[in-house]
Amino acid sequence: MNILLGAFIDYLANVKELSRNTLDSYKRDISQYISFLDERNIDDIRYTNKTTIITYLLYMQKNGKATSTISRNLASIRSFYQFLVNEKYIDRDPTINLESPKSEKKLPSVLTLNEVELLLTQPNEGNEKGIRDKAMLELLYATGIRVSELVSLNYCDLNLDMGYIKCKNSGTKERIIPIGSMARKAVERFIKECRFSLVRDESEQALFVNYHGTRLTRQGFWKIIKMYTQKAKIGKKITPHTLRHSFATHLLQNGADLRSVQEMLGHSDISTTQIYTQITKNKIKEVYNKTHPRA
């Protein structure tokens, strides 16, 4: 079955052109499913059926896996079987009409405007590291891009004269995102004062680099934001994605239309963006309850 998994991953990489992180996720999910089958002496994918898959989902649930994790695994397994049917490895798809477990959508944690301001003022702009970190934080909040997209930015993706960045999502779709004056100023200062002294190889394309002069990693940025969170003493758990959530919520609170926010975030489905409208509604209700004399 590992040969089939290899063929599936090759298809996702070469035909679907999925990102390395997405490929790794699919490979991990299907490998775990195959291990489950091996433990039950099922060595041929043709001997599996809907009951087999349901048993696996219940097995994951029994082992304390989150509903979201189980749903993602089922989505991976469904894609795997669809591939096998299309490539004539099997005759039927046992995942047809198999529903994903319903999960309660948790509203993402967001920062208030004051908390964002507090976080963005933490970098010490008296040195190169602080100037770089300030530019990254400002750009992240100004555009709502993912951390993976932030560290993947190349110098040529930036257009300061026109005030926008070119950003690619996990696939190959490119989107143009405007950047505000504060982020523009911070990034411009970083480029003029720091980037070219940090880059050791002139062929390096990355916009943001580490002290080795090479592209900053997601793990490296995680450490950076964790440090500034502790320094700011904000009483919330802040992850790199928190600024993305805050970006979307603050835009909607200030009158932005949902379609524009969807476009900037790079969501393929507007229902994904709609979760931020719930945060906005909750905020309005909170303000009403606190301020209306008959609330």
VEXBALUM-569851 format. One record per residue: x, y, z of N, C-alpha, C, O in turn. Coordinates in steps of 0.2 Angstrom, whole numbers. Each point is the difference from the previous one (the first is absolute). Layout:
# residues N
{{X Y Z} {X Y Z} {X Y Z} {X Y Z}} ...
# end
This chain:
# residues 295
{{4 -6 0} {-4 6 0} {4 6 0} {-2 6 -2}} {{8 -6 4} {5 5 0} {1 3 -7} {2 6 -1}} {{-2 -11 -4} {1 2 -7} {-5 4 -2} {1 5 -4}} {{-8 -7 6} {-5 4 -2} {0 7 3} {-2 5 -3}} {{4 -4 10} {1 6 3} {5 4 -4} {-1 6 -1}} {{7 -9 -1} {5 4 -4} {-3 3 -6} {2 5 -2}} {{-6 -9 -2} {-3 2 -6} {-5 6 1} {0 5 -3}} {{-4 -6 9} {-4 6 2} {3 6 1} {-2 6 -2}} {{8 -6 6} {4 6 2} {3 3 -6} {0 6 -1}} {{2 -10 -4} {3 2 -6} {-6 4 -4} {2 5 -3}} {{-8 -8 3} {-5 4 -4} {-2 6 3} {-1 5 -3}} {{1 -4 10} {-1 6 3} {5 5 -1} {-1 6 -1}} {{7 -8 1} {6 4 -1} {0 3 -8} {1 6 -1}} {{-1 -11 -3} {1 2 -7} {-6 2 -4} {0 4 -5}} {{-6 -6 7} {-6 2 -4} {-4 5 4} {-2 5 -3}} {{1 -6 9} {-3 5 5} {4 6 2} {-2 5 2}} {{9 -6 -3} {5 5 2} {-1 2 7} {0 7 1}} {{-1 -11 4} {-1 2 7} {6 2 3} {5 -3 -2}} {{-5 7 8} {6 2 3} {3 -6 4} {-3 -5 1}} {{9 6 1} {4 -6 4} {-4 -1 6} {0 -6 2}} {{-2 11 2} {-3 -1 6} {-7 -4 -1} {-1 -4 4}} {{-3 6 -9} {-6 -4 -1} {2 -7 -2} {-4 -5 2}} {{9 4 -6} {2 -7 -2} {2 -4 6} {-2 -6 0}} {{5 9 4} {2 -4 6} {-6 -2 5} {0 -5 3}} {{-5 10 -3} {-6 -1 4} {-3 -6 -3} {-3 -5 4}} {{2 4 -11} {-4 -5 -3} {4 -7 1} {-3 -5 2}} {{10 6 -3} {4 -6 1} {-1 -3 7} {0 -6 2}} {{0 11 3} {0 -2 7} {-7 -4 2} {0 -5 3}} {{-5 8 -6} {-7 -2 2} {-1 -7 -4} {-2 -5 4}} {{4 4 -10} {-1 -6 -3} {5 -6 3} {-2 -6 0}} {{8 8 2} {5 -5 3} {-3 -2 6} {0 -6 2}} {{-3 10 2} {-3 -2 6} {-6 -5 -1} {-1 -5 4}} {{-3 6 -9} {-6 -4 -2} {3 -7 -2} {-3 -5 1}} {{8 5 -5} {3 -6 -3} {3 -4 6} {-1 -6 0}} {{4 9 5} {3 -3 6} {-6 -4 4} {1 -5 2}} {{-7 9 -2} {-6 -3 3} {-2 -6 -3} {-2 -5 3}} {{2 5 -10} {-2 -6 -4} {5 -6 1} {-2 -5 1}} {{9 7 -1} {5 -5 1} {-1 -4 7} {0 -6 0}} {{-2 10 5} {-1 -3 7} {-6 -5 0} {0 -4 4}} {{-4 5 -9} {-6 -4 0} {1 -5 -6} {-5 -3 -3}} {{11 2 1} {2 -5 -6} {-4 1 -6} {-2 -5 -4}} {{0 11 2} {-3 2 -6} {6 3 -5} {2 5 1}} {{0 -9 -5} {6 1 -4} {-2 2 -7} {5 1 -5}} {{-11 0 3} {-3 2 -7} {-5 5 1} {-5 -2 4}} {{6 8 -7} {-5 5 1} {-7 -2 -3} {-5 3 2}} {{5 -8 -6} {-7 -2 -3} {-4 -4 5} {-6 -1 -1}} {{9 -1 7} {-4 -3 5} {-3 4 5} {-3 -2 5}} {{4 9 -6} {-3 5 5} {-7 2 -3} {-1 -1 -6}} {{-3 3 11} {-6 2 -2} {-2 6 5} {4 2 4}} {{-11 0 -4} {-2 6 4} {1 -2 7} {1 4 4}} {{-3 -10 -2} {1 -2 7} {7 0 3} {1 2 5}} {{4 -3 -10} {7 0 2} {2 8 2} {3 1 5}} {{-6 3 -9} {2 7 1} {-3 3 6} {3 4 4}} {{-10 -6 -3} {-3 2 6} {3 -3 6} {1 4 5}} {{2 -10 -5} {3 -3 6} {7 4 1} {1 1 6}} {{2 2 -11} {6 4 1} {-2 6 3} {4 3 4}} {{-9 0 -6} {-2 7 3} {-2 -1 7} {2 4 4}} {{-5 -9 -2} {-2 -2 7} {6 -1 4} {1 2 6}} {{4 -5 -10} {7 -2 4} {3 7 1} {3 0 6}} {{-3 5 -10} {3 6 1} {-3 4 6} {3 3 4}} {{-10 -4 -5} {-4 4 6} {2 -3 7} {1 3 4}} {{-1 -10 -4} {2 -3 6} {7 2 3} {1 0 6}} {{3 1 -11} {7 2 2} {1 8 1} {5 2 1}} {{-11 1 0} {0 7 2} {2 5 -5} {1 6 1}} {{-2 -8 -8} {1 5 -5} {-6 5 0} {-5 -2 0}} {{7 8 -2} {-5 5 0} {-4 -1 -7} {2 -3 -4}} {{-8 6 5} {-5 -1 -6} {3 3 -6} {-1 -3 -6}} {{4 9 6} {3 3 -5} {6 -5 -4} {0 0 -6}} {{3 -3 11} {6 -5 -3} {-4 -6 -3} {3 -2 -6}} {{-8 0 8} {-3 -6 -3} {-3 2 -6} {0 -4 -5}} {{-3 10 4} {-3 3 -6} {5 0 -5} {-1 -1 -6}} {{7 4 8} {5 1 -5} {3 -7 -3} {1 -1 -6}} {{-1 -4 11} {2 -6 -2} {-4 -3 -5} {1 -4 -5}} {{-8 4 6} {-5 -2 -4} {0 3 -7} {0 -3 -5}} {{2 9 5} {0 4 -7} {6 -3 -3} {0 0 -7}} {{6 -1 10} {6 -3 -3} {-2 -7 -3} {2 -2 -6}} {{-5 -2 10} {-2 -7 -2} {-5 0 -6} {1 -4 -5}} {{-5 9 5} {-5 1 -5} {4 1 -7} {-2 -3 -5}} {{6 8 6} {4 2 -6} {4 -6 -3} {1 -1 -6}} {{2 -3 11} {4 -6 -2} {-4 -5 -4} {2 -2 -5}} {{-8 1 8} {-5 -5 -4} {-2 2 -7} {0 -3 -4}} {{-1 10 4} {-3 3 -6} {6 -1 -6} {-1 -1 -5}} {{7 2 8} {6 -1 -5} {0 -7 -2} {1 -2 -6}} {{-1 -3 11} {0 -7 -2} {-5 -2 -5} {1 -4 -4}} {{-7 7 5} {-6 -2 -5} {2 3 -7} {-1 -3 -5}} {{3 9 5} {1 4 -6} {6 -4 -4} {0 0 -6}} {{5 -3 10} {5 -3 -4} {-1 -7 -1} {5 -4 -1}} {{-11 1 3} {-2 -7 -1} {4 -5 4} {0 -6 -1}} {{2 9 7} {3 -5 5} {-5 -4 3} {0 -6 2}} {{-6 9 0} {-6 -3 3} {-6 2 -4} {0 5 -4}} {{-6 -9 5} {-6 1 -4} {-5 5 3} {-4 3 -3}} {{5 -2 10} {-5 4 4} {3 4 5} {6 -2 2}} {{-9 7 0} {2 5 5} {-4 -1 6} {-6 2 0}} {{9 -5 5} {-4 -1 6} {-2 6 4} {-3 -1 5}} {{6 7 -6} {-1 6 3} {-6 3 -2} {-2 5 3}} {{-1 -7 -8} {-6 3 -3} {-6 0 5} {-1 -5 3}} {{-2 11 -2} {-5 1 5} {2 -1 8} {-4 0 4}} {{11 0 -3} {2 0 6} {1 7 3} {4 4 -3}} {{-8 -2 8} {1 7 3} {5 1 5} {2 -5 3}} {{1 11 -4} {5 2 5} {-3 1 7} {-6 2 0}} {{9 -3 5} {-2 1 7} {-2 7 1} {5 5 -2}} {{-10 -3 5} {-2 7 1} {4 3 5} {1 -3 6}} {{3 9 -7} {4 3 5} {-3 7 1} {-2 4 -4}} {{3 -2 11} {-3 6 2} {6 5 -2} {6 0 2}} {{-8 5 -6} {5 5 -2} {2 5 5} {-5 3 3}} {{11 -3 -1} {2 5 5} {2 6 -3} {3 1 -5}} {{-5 5 8} {2 6 -3} {7 2 2} {2 -2 5}} {{2 4 -10} {7 1 1} {1 6 5} {-4 5 0}} {{10 -5 3} {1 5 5} {3 6 -4} {4 -1 -5}} {{-6 7 6} {2 6 -3} {2 5 5} {-2 0 6}} {{6 5 -8} {3 5 4} {-5 6 0} {-2 1 -6}} {{2 3 11} {-3 7 -1} {5 4 -3} {6 -1 -1}} {{-8 7 -2} {4 5 -3} {6 2 5} {5 1 -2}} {{-7 0 8} {5 2 5} {5 -6 1} {6 2 1}} {{-8 -8 -1} {5 -6 1} {4 0 -7} {6 -2 1}} {{-9 3 -6} {4 0 -6} {6 5 0} {6 -1 -2}} {{-8 7 4} {5 6 0} {5 -2 5} {6 2 -1}} {{-8 -5 7} {5 -2 5} {5 -5 -3} {6 1 1}} {{-8 -6 -4} {4 -5 -3} {5 3 -5} {6 -2 -1}} {{-9 6 -4} {4 3 -5} {5 5 2} {5 2 -3}} {{-5 0 9} {5 5 3} {5 -3 4} {5 3 3}} {{-5 -10 -3} {5 -3 4} {7 -1 -3} {5 1 4}} {{-4 -2 -10} {7 0 -3} {4 6 1} {-3 6 0}} {{9 -7 2} {5 6 1} {2 2 -7} {4 -3 -3}} {{-6 9 1} {2 2 -6} {7 4 0} {2 3 -5}} {{2 -5 10} {7 3 0} {5 -5 -3} {6 2 0}} {{-9 -8 -2} {5 -4 -3} {-3 -4 -6} {-6 1 -1}} {{10 -4 -3} {-3 -4 -6} {-5 -5 2} {-5 0 -4}} {{6 -4 9} {-5 -5 1} {-7 3 2} {-5 -2 -2}} {{5 8 6} {-6 3 2} {-3 3 -6} {-7 0 -1}} {{10 3 -4} {-2 3 -6} {-3 -5 -4} {-6 1 -3}} {{9 -7 2} {-3 -5 -4} {-6 -3 3} {-5 -1 -3}} {{5 0 10} {-6 -3 3} {-6 5 0} {-6 -2 -1}} {{8 8 1} {-6 5 0} {-3 0 -7} {-6 0 -1}} {{10 -1 -4} {-2 0 -7} {-5 -6 -1} {-5 0 -3}} {{7 -6 6} {-3 -6 -1} {-7 0 3} {-5 -2 -2}} {{5 5 9} {-6 0 3} {-5 5 -3} {-6 -2 0}} {{8 8 -2} {-4 4 -3} {-3 -2 -7} {-6 1 -1}} {{10 -5 -3} {-2 -3 -6} {-5 -5 1} {-5 -1 -4}} {{6 -3 9} {-5 -6 2} {-7 3 1} {-5 -3 -2}} {{5 8 7} {-6 3 2} {-3 4 -6} {-6 0 -1}} {{10 3 -3} {-3 5 -5} {-3 -4 -6} {-4 2 -4}} {{6 -9 3} {-2 -3 -6} {-4 -7 2} {-4 -2 -4}} {{5 0 10} {-4 -6 2} {3 -6 -3} {-4 -6 0}} {{10 6 -3} {3 -6 -3} {2 -5 5} {1 1 6}} {{-1 -8 -8} {2 -5 5} {8 1 1} {3 3 -4}} {{-1 -6 9} {7 0 2} {4 -3 -5} {6 2 -2}} {{-8 -8 -1} {3 -4 -5} {1 5 -7} {5 0 -3}} {{-10 4 2} {0 5 -5} {5 6 1} {4 2 -4}} {{-4 0 10} {5 5 2} {7 -2 -1} {4 4 -3}} {{-2 -10 6} {7 -2 -1} {2 -2 -7} {5 -1 -2}} {{-11 0 -2} {2 -2 -7} {0 6 -5} {2 -1 -6}} {{-3 7 9} {0 6 -5} {7 1 -2} {5 -1 4}} {{-4 2 -10} {6 2 -3} {1 8 -1} {-6 3 0}} {{12 -1 -1} {0 8 0} {-3 2 -6} {-3 6 0}} {{2 -9 -6} {-3 2 -6} {-8 0 1} {-3 2 -4}} {{1 -5 9} {-8 -1 2} {-2 7 3} {-6 1 0}} {{10 3 1} {-2 7 4} {1 5 -5} {4 1 -4}} {{-10 3 4} {0 7 -4} {-2 5 4} {-5 2 1}} {{11 2 2} {-2 5 5} {-2 6 -4} {-4 4 3}} {{5 -3 -9} {-2 6 -3} {-8 0 -1} {-3 5 1}} {{1 -11 -3} {-7 -1 -1} {-4 -2 7} {-6 1 0}} {{10 -3 5} {-3 -2 6} {-3 -6 0} {-6 -1 3}} {{9 -5 -5} {-3 -6 0} {5 -6 0} {6 1 -2}} {{-8 -7 4} {4 -6 -1} {-3 -5 -4} {-7 0 0}} {{11 -4 -3} {-3 -6 -4} {1 -6 4} {5 -1 3}} {{-10 -3 -2} {0 -5 5} {-3 -7 -3} {-5 1 -3}} {{8 -6 4} {-2 -7 -3} {-2 -4 6} {3 0 5}} {{-9 -3 -6} {-3 -5 6} {4 -6 -1} {5 -1 -3}} {{-8 -4 7} {3 -7 0} {1 -3 -7} {3 -5 -1}} {{-8 7 -4} {1 -3 -7} {4 5 -4} {6 2 2}} {{-9 0 -7} {4 5 -5} {-4 6 -1} {2 5 -4}} {{-8 -4 7} {-4 6 -1} {3 6 3} {2 0 6}} {{-1 5 -10} {3 6 2} {-5 6 2} {-5 0 -4}} {{6 3 9} {-5 6 2} {4 6 1} {6 0 3}} {{-9 6 -4} {3 6 1} {-3 3 6} {-6 1 1}} {{10 1 4} {-3 3 6} {3 7 2} {6 0 0}} {{-10 5 1} {2 6 2} {3 0 7} {-2 -3 4}} {{7 8 -3} {3 0 7} {-1 8 2} {1 4 -4}} {{-2 -3 10} {-1 6 3} {6 4 1} {5 -2 -1}} {{-6 9 2} {6 4 1} {4 -2 5} {6 1 -1}} {{-8 -3 7} {4 -2 5} {5 -6 -1} {6 0 1}} {{-9 -5 -4} {4 -6 -3} {5 2 -5} {5 -2 0}} {{-8 6 -5} {4 2 -5} {7 4 2} {5 -1 -2}} {{-6 5 7} {5 4 3} {5 -5 4} {6 1 -1}} {{-9 -6 4} {5 -4 4} {4 -5 -5} {6 -1 2}} {{-9 -1 -7} {3 -4 -5} {5 4 -4} {6 -3 -1}} {{-8 9 0} {5 4 -4} {6 1 4} {6 0 -2}} {{-7 2 9} {6 1 4} {5 -6 0} {6 0 0}} {{-10 -6 1} {4 -7 1} {4 -1 -7} {6 -2 1}} {{-9 4 -6} {4 -1 -7} {6 4 0} {6 -2 -2}} {{-7 9 3} {5 5 0} {6 -1 5} {5 1 -2}} {{-7 -3 8} {5 0 5} {3 -7 2} {5 0 3}} {{-9 -5 -5} {2 -7 3} {1 -5 -5} {5 -4 1}} {{-10 3 -5} {0 -6 -4} {6 -2 -4} {3 -5 1}} {{0 10 -4} {6 -1 -4} {6 -1 4} {5 -3 -3}} {{-5 5 9} {6 -2 4} {-1 -7 4} {5 -3 1}} {{-11 1 -1} {-1 -7 3} {1 -5 -5} {2 -6 1}} {{-4 7 -7} {1 -5 -6} {7 0 -2} {4 5 -1}} {{-1 -11 2} {7 -2 -2} {1 -2 -7} {5 1 -3}} {{-10 -4 0} {0 -2 -7} {-4 4 -4} {-6 1 1}} {{8 3 -6} {-3 4 -4} {-6 -3 -4} {-5 3 -2}} {{5 -10 1} {-5 -3 -3} {-6 -2 4} {-5 -3 -2}} {{6 4 9} {-6 -1 4} {-6 4 -2} {0 6 0}} {{-6 -9 -1} {-6 3 -2} {-4 2 6} {-5 4 -1}} {{5 -8 6} {-4 1 6} {0 8 2} {5 3 1}} {{-12 -1 1} {0 7 2} {2 0 8} {4 5 1}} {{-6 -10 3} {2 0 7} {5 -5 1} {-1 -6 -2}} {{7 7 5} {5 -5 1} {2 0 7} {-1 5 4}} {{5 -10 -2} {2 -1 7} {7 3 0} {3 3 -4}} {{0 -4 10} {7 2 1} {5 -4 -4} {6 3 -1}} {{-8 -8 -2} {5 -4 -4} {-1 3 -8} {4 -3 -4}} {{-8 7 3} {-1 3 -6} {-5 -4 -5} {0 1 -6}} {{-3 -6 9} {-4 -4 -4} {-8 1 2} {-1 3 5}} {{-3 -6 -9} {-7 1 1} {-3 -2 7} {2 -5 3}} {{-5 9 1} {-3 -1 6} {-5 -6 0} {-4 0 -5}} {{4 -4 10} {-5 -6 0} {-6 2 4} {0 5 4}} {{-5 -9 -5} {-6 1 4} {1 -1 7} {-2 3 5}} {{7 -8 -3} {1 -2 7} {4 6 3} {-1 2 6}} {{5 2 -10} {4 5 2} {-5 6 1} {1 4 5}} {{-6 -3 -9} {-5 5 2} {-4 -1 6} {-2 4 3}} {{1 -10 -2} {-4 -2 6} {3 2 6} {-3 2 5}} {{10 -3 -5} {4 1 6} {0 8 1} {-1 3 6}} {{1 1 -12} {0 7 1} {-7 3 3} {0 4 4}} {{-5 -7 -7} {-7 3 3} {-1 -3 7} {-3 4 4}} {{6 -9 -2} {-1 -3 7} {4 5 4} {-3 1 6}} {{9 1 -8} {4 4 4} {-4 7 1} {0 3 6}} {{-3 0 -11} {-3 6 1} {-7 0 4} {-2 5 3}} {{-1 -11 -4} {-6 -1 4} {2 0 7} {-4 4 4}} {{9 -7 -2} {2 0 7} {2 7 3} {-1 2 5}} {{4 1 -10} {3 7 2} {-6 5 1} {0 4 4}} {{-5 -5 -9} {-6 5 1} {-5 -2 6} {-3 5 2}} {{4 -11 0} {-4 -2 6} {-8 1 -1} {-4 2 4}} {{3 -4 -11} {-8 -1 -1} {-3 -6 2} {3 -5 -1}} {{-8 5 5} {-3 -5 3} {-4 -5 -5} {-5 -2 2}} {{8 1 -7} {-3 -5 -5} {5 -4 -3} {6 2 -1}} {{-8 -8 -2} {5 -4 -3} {0 3 -7} {-5 0 -4}} {{11 2 2} {1 3 -7} {4 -5 -4} {6 -2 2}} {{-9 0 -8} {4 -4 -5} {1 5 -6} {-3 5 -1}} {{8 -7 -4} {0 3 -6} {-6 1 -4} {-1 5 -3}} {{-4 -9 4} {-6 0 -3} {-5 5 3} {-5 2 -3}} {{7 0 9} {-5 5 4} {0 7 -4} {-5 3 0}} {{10 -1 -3} {0 6 -3} {-4 0 -7} {-3 5 -2}} {{3 -11 -1} {-4 -1 -6} {-8 0 2} {-4 3 -3}} {{3 -6 9} {-7 0 2} {-2 7 2} {-6 3 -1}} {{11 1 4} {-2 7 2} {-1 4 -6} {-4 5 0}} {{8 -6 -5} {0 4 -6} {-7 0 -3} {-3 5 -2}} {{0 -12 1} {-6 -1 -3} {-6 3 5} {-4 3 -3}} {{5 -4 9} {-6 2 5} {0 8 0} {-5 3 -1}} {{11 0 1} {0 8 0} {-3 3 -6} {-3 5 0}} {{5 -8 -6} {-3 2 -6} {-7 0 0} {-4 5 -2}} {{1 -11 4} {-7 -1 0} {-4 5 5} {-5 3 -2}} {{8 -2 7} {-2 5 5} {-1 7 -2} {-4 4 2}} {{9 -3 -7} {0 7 -2} {-3 1 -7} {1 5 -4}} {{-5 -10 2} {-4 1 -6} {2 -4 -6} {-3 1 -5}} {{8 -4 5} {2 -4 -6} {-5 -5 -2} {-3 -3 4}} {{3 2 -11} {-5 -5 -2} {3 -7 0} {6 -1 -1}} {{-10 -4 2} {3 -7 1} {4 -3 -6} {5 -3 1}} {{-8 5 -7} {4 -2 -6} {7 2 0} {5 -3 -2}} {{-4 10 3} {7 3 0} {4 -4 5} {6 -1 -1}} {{-8 0 7} {4 -3 5} {1 -7 -2} {6 -3 1}} {{-10 -1 -4} {1 -6 -2} {6 0 -5} {4 -5 0}} {{-5 10 -5} {5 0 -5} {7 1 3} {5 -3 -2}} {{-4 8 7} {6 1 3} {3 -5 4} {6 -2 0}} {{-10 -2 3} {2 -6 4} {2 -6 -4} {3 -4 2}} {{-6 4 -8} {1 -6 -5} {-4 -6 2} {2 -5 -2}} {{-8 6 5} {-5 -5 1} {-3 -2 -7} {-3 4 -3}} {{3 -11 2} {-4 -2 -6} {-7 0 1} {-4 1 -5}} {{2 -2 11} {-7 0 2} {-2 5 5} {3 1 5}} {{-8 3 -7} {-2 6 4} {-3 -2 7} {1 4 5}} {{-3 -11 -4} {-2 -2 6} {6 0 5} {-2 1 6}} {{8 -2 -8} {5 0 4} {1 7 3} {2 1 6}} {{-3 4 -10} {1 7 2} {-6 2 5} {1 5 4}} {{-7 -8 -5} {-6 2 4} {1 0 7} {-4 3 4}} {{9 -8 -1} {1 0 7} {1 6 3} {-1 1 6}} {{5 4 -10} {2 6 3} {-6 5 1} {0 4 5}} {{-6 -5 -8} {-6 4 1} {-3 -2 6} {-3 4 3}} {{4 -10 0} {-3 -2 6} {4 3 6} {-3 2 5}} {{9 -1 -6} {4 4 5} {-2 7 0} {-1 3 6}} {{0 0 -12} {-3 7 0} {-7 0 3} {-1 5 4}} {{-3 -9 -5} {-7 0 3} {1 -1 8} {-4 3 3}} {{8 -7 -1} {1 -1 7} {3 6 3} {-2 2 6}} {{6 2 -9} {3 6 2} {-6 6 1} {0 3 5}} {{-4 -3 -10} {-6 5 0} {-4 -2 6} {-3 5 3}} {{1 -11 -2} {-4 -2 5} {3 2 7} {-4 2 4}} {{10 -3 -3} {4 1 6} {-1 8 1} {-1 2 6}} {{3 2 -11} {-1 7 1} {-7 2 2} {-1 5 4}} {{-4 -8 -8} {-7 2 2} {-1 -2 7} {-3 4 4}} {{4 -10 -2} {-1 -2 7} {3 5 5} {-2 1 6}} {{8 2 -7} {4 4 4} {-3 7 0} {1 4 5}} {{-4 -2 -10} {-1 7 -1} {-8 2 0} {-1 6 2}} {{-3 -10 -4} {-7 1 -1} {-3 0 7} {1 -4 4}} {{-5 10 -2} {-3 0 7} {-5 -5 1} {-1 -2 6}} {{-2 -1 -11} {-5 -6 2} {3 -6 -3} {-4 -5 -1}} {{10 4 1} {3 -7 -3} {-1 -5 6} {2 -5 -1}} 
# end
